[in-house]
Amino acid sequence: MTDPVRYIISGGPGSGKTTLIDALKQSGYDCSPEVSRRVIMEEVVGGSDCLPWKDIVCFSDKVLAGMQDALELSVSSPLTFFDRGIPDIIAYLRIAGLPVHDKFIEAMKKNPYQPRVFILPPWNAIYINDPERWQSFAEATTIYHGIRESYSSFGFELIEVPEGALAGRMAFVLDNCK
């Protein structure tokens, strides 16, 4: 059996990542949804303080566990697209001025991603807030730059997905996977 091919689609909040991932999934590709959004919804429902705006260390640990579970599930698929990757967690910790525990680096080494990462830049025309996306557009832009820095610091090649219609964005990603 060959090693699974794992592409990350990342970027700041509200840049169209999830819409792109959903379109790839509807086209028959294996996709892993954003773990952090799921964790936020679960923690809010449970009345927990394990949220990025209350306890980012606790939240990061839960997101890492969820990402590791998703990586384990991807072993049976030849190609999987991930809505965010472990370097995103590291970026959020760095933005918060917190140390990055070795467990995050070890998890990346154990479950390698493709060296090319698709990154979606901030796009004000599509940016909206919702219960899990509380940041302003300016804050989302700051997060985007932190995410770029995180991936670059680990040697990933960042492929910027241009703004435009969903079909064009999806074609761009697929063309750059070849």
Long-range contacts (C-beta under 8 A, 24 or more apart in sequence): 2-78, 4-74, 4-75, 4-76, 4-77, 4-78, 4-79, 4-80, 5-78, 5-79, 5-80, 5-114, 6-71, 6-74, 6-80, 6-82, 6-111, 6-112, 6-113, 6-114, 7-79, 7-80, 7-81, 7-82, 7-113, 7-114, 7-116, 7-117, 7-118, 7-173, 7-177, 8-81, 8-82, 8-84, 8-85, 8-87, 8-113, 8-114, 8-117, 8-118, 8-156, 9-81, 9-82, 9-83, 9-84, 9-117, 9-118, 9-119, 9-120, 9-161, 9-173, 10-84, 10-85, 10-87, 10-88, 10-117, 10-118, 10-119, 10-120, 10-147, 10-151, 11-119, 11-120, 11-121, 11-122, 11-144, 11-147, 11-161, 12-120, 12-121, 12-122, 12-140, 12-141, 12-142, 12-143, 12-144, 12-147, 13-133, 13-135, 13-140, 13-143, 14-122, 14-123, 14-126, 14-127, 14-128, 14-129, 14-133, 14-135, 14-137, 14-140, 15-120, 15-121, 15-122, 15-123, 15-126, 15-127, 15-140, 15-144, 16-120, 16-123, 16-126, 16-166, 16-169, 17-83, 17-84, 17-120, 18-83, 19-166, 20-120, 20-161, 20-166, 20-169, 20-170, 20-173, 21-81, 21-83, 23-166, 23-167, 23-170, 24-81, 24-170, 24-173, 27-170, 29-79, 29-80, 29-81, 30-74, 30-77, 30-79, 30-80, 30-81, 31-80, 31-81, 31-82, 31-83, 32-70, 32-73, 32-74, 32-80, 32-81, 32-82, 32-83, 33-83, 34-83, 34-84, 35-63, 35-66, 35-67, 35-70, 35-83, 35-84, 36-63, 36-84, 36-88, 36-89, 37-132, 38-66, 39-63, 39-66, 40-132, 41-131, 41-132, 44-131, 52-92, 53-134, 56-92, 56-93, 56-96, 56-98, 57-93, 57-98, 60-89, 60-92, 60-93, 60-104, 63-89, 64-89, 64-103, 64-104, 64-107, 67-107, 68-107, 68-111, 71-111, 72-111, 79-177, 81-173, 82-113, 85-113, 85-117, 86-111, 86-113, 87-117, 87-147, 87-150, 87-151, 87-154, 87-156, 88-147, 88-150, 90-150, 91-143, 91-146, 91-147, 91-149, 91-150, 91-151, 92-143, 92-146, 94-146, 94-149, 94-150, 95-142, 95-143, 95-146, 108-154, 113-156, 115-155, 115-156, 115-157, 116-156, 116-157, 116-159, 116-176, 116-177, 117-151, 117-156, 117-157, 117-158, 117-159, 118-159, 118-161, 118-173, 118-176, 119-144, 119-147, 119-148, 119-151, 119-158, 119-159, 119-160, 119-161, 120-160, 120-161, 120-169, 121-160, 121-161, 121-163, 123-163, 125-163
